[in-house]
Amino acid sequence: MTALEVASGMREPVEHFDQLALLERAALGAHAGEPIAVCDRAHAESLRLRAEEPGPAPRVGLWRRRAAEREHEASVDAWHEALDALEAETEAALARWRSSCAPGLVEAATADRDAAIRSLAERDLFDRTLAEGSCAEPLGTMMVRSALAHD
């Protein structure tokens, strides 16, 4: 089933990256295995990182308050950097995958995904500006965003 065929069966507005990732997986068809595996690993790692999210700053006495606040801020910054690094690593892995694909595969799958996204916008199931922005993204971006979203 092509992405355009999947989109034609959608009846609800696009509200999450999961719906767009579904279109990318459909566009890739039998070639979706490696991107799915990359995104599954990223999702598992993001869950691990989310479990390690620093909580609120600890309550300490007046004498240690500034030091505790700096330590907490540093741990929050490090946690955000780890999430950013995971996203960058995942996107780099998909870029390597795209560059290793057979000629024409990525282009054909991207065209199918983009046609599907535009068809959703034409049917008022997806904001037109967001649709155009999504079409400008490399193939696999919606899969990465879906894997790393926690909402």
Rosetta blueprint (number, residue, H / E / L):
1 M L
2 T L
3 A H
4 L H
5 E H
6 V H
7 A H
8 S H
9 G H
10 M L
11 R L
12 E L
13 P L
14 V L
15 E L
16 H L
17 F H
18 D H
19 Q H
20 L H
21 A H
22 L H
23 L H
24 E H
25 R H
26 A H
27 A H
28 L H
29 G H
30 A H
31 H H
32 A L
33 G H
34 E H
35 P H
36 I H
37 A H
38 V H
39 C H
40 D H
41 R H
42 A H
43 H H
44 A H
45 E H
46 S H
47 L H
48 R H
49 L H
50 R H
51 A H
52 E L
53 E L
54 P L
55 G L
56 P L
57 A L
58 P L
59 R L
60 V L
61 G L
62 L L
63 W L
64 R L
65 R H
66 R H
67 A H
68 A H
69 E H
70 R H
71 E H
72 H H
73 E H
74 A H
75 S H
76 V H
77 D H
78 A H
79 W H
80 H H
81 E H
82 A H
83 L H
84 D H
85 A H
86 L H
87 E H
88 A H
89 E H
90 T H
91 E H
92 A H
93 A H
94 L H
95 A H
96 R H
97 W H
98 R H
99 S H
100 S H
101 C L
102 A L
103 P L
104 G L
105 L H
106 V H
107 E H
108 A H
109 A H
110 T H
111 A H
112 D H
113 R H
114 D H
115 A H
116 A H
117 I H
118 R H
119 S H
120 L H
121 A H
122 E H
123 R L
124 D L
125 L L
126 F L
127 D L
128 R H
129 T H
130 L H
131 A H
132 E H
133 G H
134 S H
135 C H
136 A L
137 E L
138 P L
139 L L
140 G L
141 T H
142 M H
143 M H
144 V H
145 R H
146 S H
147 A H
148 L H
149 A L
150 H L
151 D L
